[in-house]
Structures are given as C-alpha cells and as structure tokens.
Amino acid sequence: MTKQKNKNPDPSPQPDVAKKPCTEVARGAASLASKRKAEDLPSLMSMSPFAGWSPVKKFMVISSKGSAKVVDRSAFKIHRDLKSILSDESIEVTKLGSGDLMVELKSNVQAKKLGAIATFLDTPVTVSPHKSLTSSKGVIRSHDLRCCSEEEMVEELSGVTHARRIKVRRGEDKIQTDTVVLTFDSPKPPSRIRAGYLTLDVRPYVPLPMRCYKSKRYGHGKDRCKKPAAVCVRCGKGGHVERDCSVDPHCVNCRGDHAASSKTCPKFLEEQAILRYKADNGGTFQQARKAVVVELHKTISIRAAEPEVPAKRMAEKSKDRRPLGKQSIVLRLWRWMLRIRFPQS
C-alpha cells in the first residue's frame, strides 16, 4: 500500500533555524539595545508621573529660626496647615530629637511648595533637605588614588560632596591607607564609580553604633543624655572609673556579664545590624530597627523557650564549666542569630 502524497505542499517552507540558548538571545538583545543612541531609548522614569522627581528632596526638615519652636504649637494646627500647603490629605510628619519637623514628600511640586515658605504658623522657619536621609556614604579602595588629595576627589568624582581618607596609627605616626569614605548627594551610594580611567566598586559605609559616654547606652550622645553624671563602663555604677573598678562586669544595655563596651554584646550587635541594614536599604533608623529587631525577637523567643537542652549539653561538655542560665542562653542565641542573619561585610 503506497503512501498518499500531500496534495497541498507548503509553497514557502521555513528554513531550518538552529535554536539558540536563551542566554545568547538575551545577550544579543542587550547588545542591540546598547548600540542604539541613548536619546532614542525613552526611560521608564520619563514616562512615569514622577518624571524629574529627585529622591534628594523626599525628606524635608522645617527648622525654627528664633526661640519660638513650631513643635510647641498645636499638633492639629500643624497637620492642618501642612495639608493645606502641600494639597495632600495623607502626609507623613515626624518630630525629630532636635525639635524640628521632618516631612516626607511625594513629588517635586510638593518640595517646591514647602521650600518656598518662610514662616509657618507665624513662626520664622527654614526648610532644607534632611542631611542623613538625602545623602549616603560609600567606601572605595584603590592604591592608584593614594597620590590624590581629598579635595581633588571631591572635585573630580561625580555626585561626591565629601571625601575622607582612612588613616591608621602606627606608634606616634598616622599612615594613610588606600580606603576612602565618600559622601554622595543621593539616598543610596552607587554600586560603582568612575575615577578617571578607573572603575571602582563602592560598598555601603556602616558606621560604628553611637554609644553615650555618660550613660554607656546606645542611641544617643553625651550632649543629649539625661543622666547627671557618668557611670562606669565596666559595672554600670557611678562614682568611679573603669580602671578603679574591681567588681564583676555588668552591662547596662543587656545586663550580661561583660562591660558595656564589649563588641560581643547583643545590644552592640543589634545596633550594628540595624546600621548595616540602613546602609544597604536606605530609609530611616526606625524603619531599619523595625525590620531587624522584630524578626530577631520572634526567632529568639522561639529558641529561648526551651533553654534546658543547650544548658545540659554545655554542662556535659565540661564539668568545670557551670551550666548556662536562661539569660546567658538568650544572649548566646541573640549573638548567633545576628551573625547568621546579618553577617559582617
């Protein structure tokens, strides 16, 4: 039995095209797009309703000029007048520790309206961008920039407002290193930066946690401390300094058996993780704290519910070492969770 031929053959059969991997197709598309001129490629930002929006102006601070403070006025009047100025019913206002008001804006139009005011509630004020939320710091490292001054780097590097070279002390001398801390005029530092013919990687700058030298607690400096006199960093009590202290160490931050200046203190690790999260993701310190601490508290509460298991293991491991109490176990778990979830860079 013979096979029946196809009466209607395809007059224009498609040529046999070899299938390319998806990566080659994507690479070819990216290469084609890169060859086109920049002006022929409209950006998504230019087509959005926030065209021209500068994130630098997102957080503005209202500061009082004279002795009269805006924050001393009625909270209802402040909120009502700000809504009238910005033509927005849903505005976010935060009272700062300095007594100023920080307003979170949504567009350049609102930034221009708020920046134009000279008085607010019959009080002379100045309106300026928030310094820490509208700028960021990054770290670069290059031996080729050792001969460049800090002033030259600020002048030549794009978007850089300040440069500080890290120095280390060797005996009585200070030696310059290849590491430079740059301040950028943007909420987040770029991942890379062009320095002449060099292309350098930029990593976020994570500062050390702020610890008061009077109360030895984190989160404020000695100028805003409410404690009348300084306490010992070793035991947390007043009347003497650390070198004269002979009692057992007691941390005023976590109540652990170490000094308040210990780098293994759970509170220090917590503050360090918050600052690292803020450097990587931007935003306010309160937002970073909420993202870090809430998750850690949940995990620690679950793992600290049954402390007798690790205590028994530690007791069996060494007869001379006393079993861990519940507080010590929680502190150890806290340190462990911080190092696992927020590893040091």
Sine and cosine of phi, psi and omega as CSV:
sin_phi,cos_phi,sin_psi,cos_psi,sin_omega,cos_omega
0.00,0.00,0.85,-0.53,-0.05,-1.00
-1.00,0.10,0.53,-0.85,0.02,-1.00
-0.97,0.23,0.63,-0.77,0.00,-1.00
-0.98,0.19,0.76,-0.65,-0.02,-1.00
-0.97,0.24,0.44,-0.90,0.04,-1.00
-0.96,0.27,0.88,-0.48,-0.06,-1.00
-0.97,0.26,-0.45,0.89,-0.04,-1.00
-0.87,-0.50,0.97,0.26,0.03,-1.00
-0.92,0.39,0.44,-0.90,0.01,-1.00
-0.93,0.36,0.90,-0.45,-0.05,-1.00
-0.92,0.40,-0.44,0.90,-0.03,-1.00
-0.76,-0.65,0.97,0.24,-0.01,-1.00
-0.91,0.41,0.60,-0.80,-0.01,-1.00
-0.97,0.26,0.65,-0.76,0.02,-1.00
-0.92,0.39,0.43,-0.90,-0.01,-1.00
-0.97,0.22,0.96,-0.29,-0.05,-1.00
-0.97,-0.25,0.79,-0.61,0.00,-1.00
-0.95,0.32,0.71,-0.70,-0.02,-1.00
-0.97,0.23,0.75,-0.66,0.01,-1.00
-0.99,-0.14,0.53,-0.85,0.06,-1.00
-0.88,0.47,0.40,-0.92,-0.03,-1.00
-0.88,0.47,-0.56,0.83,-0.02,-1.00
-0.91,0.42,-0.61,0.79,0.02,-1.00
-0.93,0.36,-0.61,0.79,0.03,-1.00
-0.90,0.43,-0.71,0.71,0.00,-1.00
-0.90,0.43,-0.62,0.78,0.01,-1.00
-0.91,0.41,-0.61,0.79,0.02,-1.00
-0.93,0.37,-0.62,0.78,0.03,-1.00
-0.91,0.41,-0.66,0.75,0.02,-1.00
-0.91,0.41,-0.62,0.79,0.01,-1.00
-0.91,0.41,-0.63,0.78,0.02,-1.00
-0.91,0.41,-0.65,0.76,0.00,-1.00
-0.93,0.37,-0.58,0.82,-0.02,-1.00
-0.94,0.35,-0.38,0.92,-0.01,-1.00
-0.98,0.19,-0.35,0.94,0.01,-1.00
-0.97,0.26,0.41,-0.91,-0.01,-1.00
-0.95,0.32,0.49,-0.87,-0.06,-1.00
-0.90,0.43,-0.55,0.83,-0.04,-1.00
-0.96,0.29,-0.28,0.96,0.02,-1.00
-1.00,0.07,-0.11,0.99,-0.04,-1.00
-0.92,-0.39,0.99,-0.11,0.02,-1.00
-0.92,0.39,0.74,-0.67,-0.02,-1.00
-0.99,0.16,0.36,-0.93,0.03,-1.00
-0.91,0.41,-0.52,0.85,-0.02,-1.00
-0.91,0.41,-0.59,0.81,-0.03,-1.00
-0.95,0.31,-0.37,0.93,-0.01,-1.00
-1.00,-0.08,-0.05,1.00,-0.05,-1.00
-1.00,-0.03,0.28,-0.96,0.05,-1.00
-0.93,0.36,-0.19,0.98,0.02,-1.00
-0.99,-0.17,0.51,0.86,-0.01,-1.00
-0.86,0.50,0.77,-0.64,-0.01,-1.00
0.99,0.14,0.05,1.00,-0.03,-1.00
-0.95,0.32,0.80,-0.60,0.02,-1.00
-0.98,-0.22,0.87,-0.50,-0.01,-1.00
-0.91,0.42,-0.24,0.97,0.02,-1.00
-0.90,0.43,-0.50,0.87,-0.06,-1.00
-1.00,-0.09,0.24,0.97,-0.07,-1.00
-0.94,0.35,-0.60,0.80,-0.01,-1.00
-0.91,-0.42,0.90,-0.44,0.02,-1.00
-0.90,-0.44,0.55,-0.83,-0.06,-1.00
-0.90,-0.44,0.77,-0.64,0.07,-1.00
-0.99,-0.16,0.91,-0.41,-0.04,-1.00
-0.91,-0.42,0.67,-0.74,0.03,-1.00
-0.99,0.16,0.62,-0.78,-0.02,-1.00
-0.99,0.11,-0.74,0.67,-0.08,-1.00
-1.00,-0.05,-0.36,-0.93,0.00,-1.00
-0.96,0.27,-0.46,0.89,0.02,-1.00
-0.96,0.29,0.75,-0.66,-0.04,-1.00
-0.97,-0.26,0.64,-0.77,0.04,-1.00
-0.91,0.41,-0.58,0.82,-0.06,-1.00
-0.92,0.38,-0.25,0.97,0.04,-1.00
-0.98,0.20,-0.18,0.98,0.04,-1.00
-0.99,0.17,0.11,-0.99,-0.02,-1.00
-0.90,0.44,0.72,-0.69,0.03,-1.00
-0.89,0.45,-0.52,0.86,0.02,-1.00
-0.94,0.35,-0.66,0.75,0.02,-1.00
-0.92,0.39,-0.64,0.77,0.03,-1.00
-0.87,0.49,-0.75,0.67,-0.03,-1.00
-0.91,0.42,-0.64,0.77,-0.03,-1.00
-0.92,0.39,-0.69,0.72,-0.02,-1.00
-0.93,0.36,-0.60,0.80,0.04,-1.00
-0.91,0.41,-0.63,0.78,0.06,-1.00
-0.90,0.44,-0.58,0.81,0.02,-1.00
-0.94,0.33,-0.64,0.77,-0.01,-1.00
-0.93,0.37,-0.69,0.73,-0.09,-1.00
-1.00,0.01,-0.12,0.99,-0.04,-1.00
0.81,0.59,0.73,0.69,-0.05,-1.00
-0.58,-0.81,0.75,-0.66,-0.01,-1.00
-1.00,0.09,-0.36,0.93,-0.04,-1.00
-0.89,-0.45,1.00,-0.01,0.01,-1.00
-0.89,-0.46,0.48,-0.88,0.01,-1.00
-0.94,-0.33,0.87,-0.49,-0.01,-1.00
-0.84,-0.55,0.71,-0.71,-0.01,-1.00
-0.79,-0.62,0.73,-0.68,0.08,-1.00
-1.00,0.08,0.83,-0.56,-0.02,-1.00
-1.00,0.04,0.27,-0.96,0.00,-1.00
-0.90,0.43,-0.41,0.91,0.02,-1.00
-0.98,0.20,-0.12,0.99,-0.06,-1.00
1.00,-0.07,0.02,1.00,0.05,-1.00
-1.00,0.03,0.20,-0.98,0.02,-1.00
-0.93,-0.38,0.77,-0.64,0.07,-1.00
-0.96,-0.27,0.79,-0.61,-0.03,-1.00
-0.90,-0.43,0.77,-0.64,0.06,-1.00
-1.00,-0.04,0.85,-0.52,-0.08,-1.00
-0.98,-0.21,0.25,-0.97,-0.08,-1.00
-0.87,-0.49,-0.19,0.98,-0.04,-1.00
-0.38,-0.93,0.20,-0.98,0.07,-1.00
-0.93,0.37,-0.49,0.87,0.02,-1.00
-0.88,0.47,-0.71,0.70,0.04,-1.00
-0.91,0.42,-0.60,0.80,0.02,-1.00
-0.89,0.45,-0.65,0.76,0.02,-1.00
-0.92,0.38,-0.65,0.76,0.00,-1.00
-0.90,0.44,-0.72,0.70,-0.04,-1.00
-0.95,0.31,-0.58,0.82,0.00,-1.00
-0.94,0.34,-0.28,0.96,-0.04,-1.00
-1.00,0.08,-0.23,0.97,-0.07,-1.00
-0.98,0.19,0.61,-0.79,0.06,-1.00
-0.92,-0.38,-0.38,0.92,0.06,-1.00
-0.74,-0.67,0.55,-0.84,0.04,-1.00
-0.66,-0.75,0.88,-0.48,-0.08,-1.00
0.83,0.56,0.72,0.69,0.02,-1.00
0.88,0.48,0.41,0.91,0.02,-1.00
-0.85,-0.53,0.80,-0.60,0.04,-1.00
-0.90,0.44,0.77,-0.64,-0.05,-1.00
-0.69,-0.73,0.28,-0.96,0.18,-0.98
-0.83,-0.55,0.63,-0.78,-0.01,-1.00
-0.89,-0.46,0.82,-0.58,-0.04,-1.00
-0.56,-0.83,0.38,-0.93,0.05,-1.00
-0.91,0.42,0.54,-0.84,0.07,-1.00
-0.92,0.40,0.75,-0.66,-0.14,-0.99
-0.93,0.37,-0.77,0.64,-0.10,-1.00
-0.98,0.18,-0.47,0.88,-0.03,-1.00
-1.00,0.04,-0.25,0.97,0.02,-1.00
-0.95,-0.31,0.13,0.99,0.08,-1.00
-0.65,-0.76,0.21,-0.98,-0.02,-1.00
-0.49,-0.87,0.27,-0.96,0.00,-1.00
-0.84,-0.55,0.60,-0.80,0.05,-1.00
-0.68,-0.73,0.34,-0.94,-0.06,-1.00
-0.89,-0.46,0.77,-0.64,0.11,-0.99
-0.87,-0.50,0.40,-0.92,0.01,-1.00
-0.62,-0.78,0.87,-0.50,0.00,-1.00
-0.38,-0.93,0.78,-0.63,0.06,-1.00
-0.95,0.32,-0.41,0.91,-0.03,-1.00
-0.95,0.31,-0.27,0.96,0.01,-1.00
-0.99,-0.14,0.15,0.99,-0.05,-1.00
-0.91,0.42,-0.51,0.86,-0.01,-1.00
-0.99,0.10,-0.08,1.00,-0.03,-1.00
-1.00,-0.01,0.66,-0.75,0.03,-1.00
-0.99,0.14,0.25,-0.97,0.03,-1.00
-0.91,0.41,-0.61,0.79,0.02,-1.00
-0.91,0.42,-0.63,0.77,0.01,-1.00
-0.91,0.40,-0.62,0.78,0.01,-1.00
-0.91,0.41,-0.64,0.77,0.04,-1.00
-0.90,0.43,-0.61,0.79,-0.03,-1.00
-0.96,0.29,-0.57,0.82,-0.13,-0.99
-1.00,-0.08,-0.53,0.85,-0.08,-1.00
-0.99,0.16,0.71,-0.71,-0.05,-1.00
-0.97,0.26,0.75,-0.66,0.06,-1.00
0.97,0.24,0.19,0.98,-0.03,-1.00
-0.98,-0.21,0.79,-0.61,0.00,-1.00
-0.96,-0.28,-0.29,0.96,0.00,-1.00
-0.38,-0.92,0.54,-0.84,0.03,-1.00
-0.68,-0.73,0.68,-0.73,0.01,-1.00
-0.68,-0.74,0.87,-0.49,0.00,-1.00
-1.00,0.09,0.72,-0.70,0.01,-1.00
-0.96,0.26,0.73,-0.68,0.03,-1.00
-0.85,-0.52,0.57,-0.82,0.03,-1.00
-0.88,-0.47,0.51,-0.86,-0.02,-1.00
-1.00,-0.10,0.80,-0.60,0.10,-1.00
-0.86,-0.51,0.99,-0.13,-0.10,-1.00
0.95,0.32,-0.88,-0.48,0.04,-1.00
-0.98,-0.20,-0.01,1.00,-0.05,-1.00
-0.98,-0.22,0.50,-0.87,0.12,-0.99
-0.95,-0.30,0.83,-0.56,-0.08,-1.00
-0.94,-0.33,0.73,-0.68,0.04,-1.00
-0.96,0.28,0.60,-0.80,0.04,-1.00
-0.94,-0.34,0.01,-1.00,0.03,-1.00
-1.00,0.06,0.02,1.00,-0.08,-1.00
-0.99,-0.12,0.74,-0.67,-0.01,-1.00
-0.76,-0.65,0.73,-0.69,0.08,-1.00
-0.99,-0.12,0.87,-0.50,-0.03,-1.00
-0.95,-0.30,0.61,-0.79,0.11,-0.99
-0.96,-0.28,0.82,-0.57,-0.04,-1.00
-0.96,-0.27,0.46,-0.89,0.02,-1.00
-1.00,0.02,0.66,0.75,0.01,-1.00
-0.59,-0.81,0.44,-0.90,-0.04,-1.00
-0.88,0.47,-0.45,0.89,0.02,-1.00
-0.75,-0.66,0.64,-0.77,0.01,-1.00
-0.96,0.29,0.45,-0.89,0.06,-1.00
-0.94,0.34,0.33,-0.94,0.02,-1.00
-0.98,0.21,-0.45,0.89,0.04,-1.00
-0.62,-0.79,0.36,-0.93,0.01,-1.00
-0.57,-0.82,0.57,-0.82,0.03,-1.00
-1.00,-0.02,0.83,-0.56,0.07,-1.00
-0.86,-0.51,1.00,0.02,-0.09,-1.00
0.92,0.39,-0.85,-0.52,0.04,-1.00
-1.00,0.01,0.00,1.00,-0.05,-1.00
-1.00,-0.09,0.54,-0.84,0.17,-0.99
-0.89,-0.46,0.92,-0.39,-0.13,-0.99
-0.93,-0.38,0.63,-0.78,0.10,-1.00
-0.97,0.23,0.62,-0.78,0.02,-1.00
-0.89,-0.45,0.83,-0.56,0.08,-1.00
-0.93,-0.37,0.56,-0.83,-0.04,-1.00
-0.86,0.51,0.60,-0.80,0.02,-1.00
-1.00,0.02,0.84,-0.54,0.01,-1.00
-0.94,-0.33,0.95,-0.32,-0.02,-1.00
-0.97,0.25,0.22,-0.98,0.09,-1.00
-0.96,0.27,0.55,-0.84,0.03,-1.00
-0.87,0.50,0.60,-0.80,0.01,-1.00
-0.98,0.18,0.82,-0.57,0.02,-1.00
-0.79,-0.61,0.77,-0.64,-0.03,-1.00
-0.95,0.32,0.70,-0.71,-0.01,-1.00
-0.99,0.11,-0.08,1.00,0.06,-1.00
-0.99,-0.14,-0.84,0.55,-0.02,-1.00
-1.00,0.03,-0.26,0.97,-0.02,-1.00
0.92,0.40,0.33,0.95,0.03,-1.00
-0.98,-0.20,0.36,-0.93,-0.05,-1.00
-1.00,0.00,0.42,-0.91,0.13,-0.99
0.97,-0.26,-0.15,0.99,0.03,-1.00
-0.44,-0.90,0.25,-0.97,0.02,-1.00
-0.98,-0.20,0.05,-1.00,-0.06,-1.00
-0.93,0.36,-0.42,0.91,-0.01,-1.00
-0.94,0.35,-0.45,0.89,0.00,-1.00
-0.95,-0.31,0.23,0.97,-0.02,-1.00
-0.98,0.19,0.66,-0.75,-0.01,-1.00
-1.00,-0.05,-0.09,1.00,-0.01,-1.00
-0.97,0.25,0.71,-0.70,-0.06,-1.00
-0.94,0.34,-0.53,0.85,-0.05,-1.00
-0.65,-0.76,0.36,-0.93,-0.02,-1.00
-0.96,0.27,0.49,-0.87,0.04,-1.00
-0.92,-0.38,0.25,-0.97,-0.01,-1.00
-0.96,0.28,0.72,-0.70,-0.02,-1.00
-0.95,0.30,-0.31,0.95,-0.03,-1.00
-1.00,0.07,-0.76,0.65,-0.08,-1.00
-0.94,-0.34,-0.25,0.97,0.03,-1.00
0.99,0.10,0.15,0.99,0.00,-1.00
-0.95,-0.33,0.40,-0.92,-0.05,-1.00
-1.00,-0.01,0.09,-1.00,0.07,-1.00
0.99,-0.10,-0.13,0.99,0.01,-1.00
-0.40,-0.91,0.17,-0.98,0.01,-1.00
-0.95,-0.32,0.10,-0.99,-0.13,-0.99
-0.89,0.45,-0.65,0.76,-0.07,-1.00
-0.93,0.38,-0.34,0.94,0.03,-1.00
-0.99,-0.14,0.06,1.00,-0.08,-1.00
-1.00,0.05,0.75,-0.66,-0.02,-1.00
-0.85,-0.53,0.00,1.00,-0.01,-1.00
-1.00,0.08,0.15,-0.99,0.02,-1.00
-0.92,0.40,0.59,-0.81,0.00,-1.00
-0.91,0.41,0.58,-0.81,0.02,-1.00
-0.55,-0.84,0.88,-0.48,-0.05,-1.00
-0.99,0.15,0.76,-0.65,0.01,-1.00
-0.98,0.21,-0.22,0.98,-0.04,-1.00
-1.00,-0.03,-0.72,0.70,-0.03,-1.00
-0.87,-0.49,-0.04,1.00,-0.01,-1.00
0.89,0.45,0.46,0.89,0.07,-1.00
-1.00,0.06,0.12,-0.99,-0.05,-1.00
-1.00,0.01,0.86,0.52,0.05,-1.00
-0.45,-0.89,0.21,-0.98,0.01,-1.00
-0.95,0.30,0.36,-0.93,-0.01,-1.00
-0.93,0.38,-0.30,0.96,0.00,-1.00
-1.00,-0.02,0.08,1.00,-0.06,-1.00
-0.92,0.40,0.70,-0.71,0.03,-1.00
-0.98,0.19,-0.10,0.99,0.08,-1.00
-0.98,-0.19,0.08,1.00,0.03,-1.00
-0.90,0.43,0.73,-0.68,0.02,-1.00
-0.84,0.54,-0.57,0.82,0.01,-1.00
-0.93,0.37,-0.63,0.78,0.06,-1.00
-0.89,0.45,-0.70,0.71,0.01,-1.00
-0.90,0.43,-0.58,0.81,0.04,-1.00
-0.91,0.42,-0.74,0.67,0.02,-1.00
-0.89,0.45,-0.61,0.79,0.02,-1.00
-0.91,0.41,-0.65,0.76,0.03,-1.00
-0.92,0.40,-0.59,0.81,0.03,-1.00
-0.91,0.41,-0.70,0.71,0.01,-1.00
-0.91,0.41,-0.58,0.81,0.03,-1.00
-0.93,0.37,-0.64,0.77,0.04,-1.00
-0.90,0.43,-0.66,0.75,0.01,-1.00
-0.91,0.42,-0.62,0.78,0.02,-1.00
-0.93,0.38,-0.56,0.83,-0.03,-1.00
-0.99,0.16,-0.56,0.83,-0.15,-0.99
-0.90,-0.43,-0.17,0.99,-0.02,-1.00
0.97,0.25,-0.23,-0.97,-0.01,-1.00
1.00,0.04,-0.11,-0.99,-0.03,-1.00
-1.00,0.07,0.23,-0.97,0.02,-1.00
-0.91,0.40,-0.59,0.81,0.01,-1.00
-0.91,0.41,-0.63,0.77,0.04,-1.00
-0.91,0.42,-0.66,0.75,0.03,-1.00
-0.92,0.40,-0.64,0.76,0.03,-1.00
-0.88,0.47,-0.68,0.73,0.00,-1.00
-0.89,0.46,-0.66,0.75,-0.03,-1.00
-0.92,0.38,-0.56,0.83,-0.07,-1.00
-1.00,0.05,-0.79,0.62,-0.17,-0.99
-0.95,0.32,-0.65,0.76,-0.04,-1.00
-0.86,0.51,-0.71,0.71,-0.01,-1.00
-0.92,0.40,-0.65,0.76,-0.01,-1.00
-0.93,0.37,-0.64,0.77,0.00,-1.00
-0.89,0.46,-0.63,0.78,0.02,-1.00
-0.89,0.46,-0.72,0.69,-0.04,-1.00
-0.93,0.38,-0.67,0.74,-0.02,-1.00
-0.91,0.40,-0.63,0.78,-0.01,-1.00
-0.89,0.47,-0.63,0.78,0.00,-1.00
-0.93,0.36,-0.70,0.72,-0.08,-1.00
-0.98,0.22,-0.41,0.91,-0.01,-1.00
-1.00,0.04,-0.01,1.00,-0.02,-1.00
-0.93,0.36,-0.46,0.89,-0.02,-1.00
-0.82,-0.57,0.98,0.22,-0.10,-1.00
-0.98,0.19,-0.25,0.97,-0.10,-0.99
-0.94,0.35,-0.40,0.92,-0.02,-1.00
-0.92,0.38,-0.83,0.56,0.04,-1.00
-0.91,0.42,-0.51,0.86,0.02,-1.00
-0.91,0.42,-0.65,0.76,0.02,-1.00
-0.91,0.41,-0.66,0.75,0.02,-1.00
-0.90,0.44,-0.67,0.74,0.00,-1.00
-0.92,0.40,-0.58,0.82,0.01,-1.00
-0.94,0.35,-0.62,0.78,0.02,-1.00
-0.95,0.32,-0.50,0.87,-0.03,-1.00
-0.92,0.38,-0.60,0.80,-0.01,-1.00
-0.59,-0.80,0.85,-0.53,-0.01,-1.00
-0.95,0.30,-0.49,0.87,-0.02,-1.00
-0.97,0.24,-0.34,0.94,-0.04,-1.00
-1.00,-0.01,0.80,-0.60,-0.04,-1.00
-0.95,0.31,0.50,-0.87,-0.01,-1.00
-0.88,0.47,0.52,-0.85,-0.01,-1.00
-0.97,0.26,0.65,-0.76,0.13,-0.99
-0.99,0.11,0.07,-1.00,-0.05,-1.00
-0.89,0.45,-0.62,0.79,-0.03,-1.00
-0.91,0.41,-0.69,0.73,0.00,-1.00
-0.90,0.43,-0.59,0.81,0.00,-1.00
-0.92,0.39,-0.67,0.74,0.02,-1.00
-0.88,0.47,-0.64,0.77,0.01,-1.00
-0.91,0.42,-0.68,0.74,0.01,-1.00
-0.91,0.42,-0.67,0.74,0.04,-1.00
-0.90,0.44,-0.60,0.80,0.01,-1.00
-0.89,0.46,-0.72,0.69,0.02,-1.00
-0.89,0.45,-0.67,0.75,-0.02,-1.00
-0.89,0.45,-0.69,0.73,-0.02,-1.00
-0.92,0.40,-0.62,0.79,0.01,-1.00
-0.90,0.43,-0.65,0.76,-0.02,-1.00
-0.95,0.30,-0.53,0.85,0.00,-1.00
-0.97,0.26,-0.74,0.67,-0.10,-0.99
-0.99,0.15,-0.49,0.87,-0.03,-1.00
-0.75,-0.66,0.95,0.30,-0.03,-1.00
-0.90,0.43,0.53,-0.85,0.01,-1.00
-0.96,0.29,0.68,-0.73,0.00,-1.00
-0.99,0.16,0.00,0.00,0.00,0.00
